[in-house]
Amino acid sequence: MNNIAAKLRARRAEARTRRALNRAIDTAATATVRQELIAIAQARSGYMR
């Protein structure tokens, strides 16, 4: 039971991080910052926007 709860917490944390990163990309001040954020996102565990 503990393992299931840990997996759920990890999944929710990943979703929160993904949403925050998407929000940061959408509101980036410049194209350069946006490109840097996209590069960071792609480097993280195969995340693709």
C-alpha beads as a LAMMPS data file, in Angstrom:
LAMMPS data file: protein, C-alpha beads

49 atoms
48 bonds

1 atom types
1 bond types

-500.0 500.0 xlo xhi
-500.0 500.0 ylo yhi
-500.0 500.0 zlo zhi

Masses

1 110.0

Atoms # bond

1 1 1 0.000 0.000 0.000
2 1 1 2.840 2.370 0.809
3 1 1 4.413 1.803 -2.605
4 1 1 1.160 2.757 -4.362
5 1 1 0.906 5.962 -2.344
6 1 1 4.504 6.844 -3.191
7 1 1 3.842 6.265 -6.883
8 1 1 0.768 8.493 -6.757
9 1 1 2.711 11.256 -5.007
10 1 1 5.508 11.017 -7.561
11 1 1 3.034 11.124 -10.440
12 1 1 1.311 14.197 -9.009
13 1 1 4.633 15.923 -8.427
14 1 1 5.661 15.246 -12.024
15 1 1 2.350 16.633 -13.274
16 1 1 2.816 19.776 -11.136
17 1 1 6.302 20.256 -12.524
18 1 1 5.077 19.746 -16.079
19 1 1 2.272 22.288 -15.619
20 1 1 4.648 24.824 -14.073
21 1 1 7.108 24.390 -16.909
22 1 1 4.361 24.785 -19.509
23 1 1 3.198 27.949 -17.758
24 1 1 6.750 29.314 -17.703
25 1 1 7.182 28.577 -21.414
26 1 1 3.864 30.232 -22.249
27 1 1 4.697 33.378 -20.285
28 1 1 8.406 33.651 -21.148
29 1 1 9.463 37.260 -21.667
30 1 1 11.601 36.624 -24.738
31 1 1 12.029 33.972 -27.392
32 1 1 15.496 33.194 -26.046
33 1 1 14.160 32.427 -22.574
34 1 1 11.409 30.323 -24.148
35 1 1 13.985 28.316 -26.122
36 1 1 16.064 27.746 -22.976
37 1 1 13.011 26.505 -21.078
38 1 1 12.094 24.177 -23.932
39 1 1 15.653 22.815 -23.958
40 1 1 15.442 22.181 -20.205
41 1 1 12.060 20.484 -20.622
42 1 1 13.371 18.216 -23.361
43 1 1 16.371 17.238 -21.263
44 1 1 14.064 16.126 -18.444
45 1 1 12.981 12.491 -18.782
46 1 1 11.910 12.638 -22.386
47 1 1 9.366 15.380 -21.796
48 1 1 8.130 16.817 -25.076
49 1 1 5.878 19.864 -25.356

Bonds

1 1 1 2
2 1 2 3
3 1 3 4
4 1 4 5
5 1 5 6
6 1 6 7
7 1 7 8
8 1 8 9
9 1 9 10
10 1 10 11
11 1 11 12
12 1 12 13
13 1 13 14
14 1 14 15
15 1 15 16
16 1 16 17
17 1 17 18
18 1 18 19
19 1 19 20
20 1 20 21
21 1 21 22
22 1 22 23
23 1 23 24
24 1 24 25
25 1 25 26
26 1 26 27
27 1 27 28
28 1 28 29
29 1 29 30
30 1 30 31
31 1 31 32
32 1 32 33
33 1 33 34
34 1 34 35
35 1 35 36
36 1 36 37
37 1 37 38
38 1 38 39
39 1 39 40
40 1 40 41
41 1 41 42
42 1 42 43
43 1 43 44
44 1 44 45
45 1 45 46
46 1 46 47
47 1 47 48
48 1 48 49
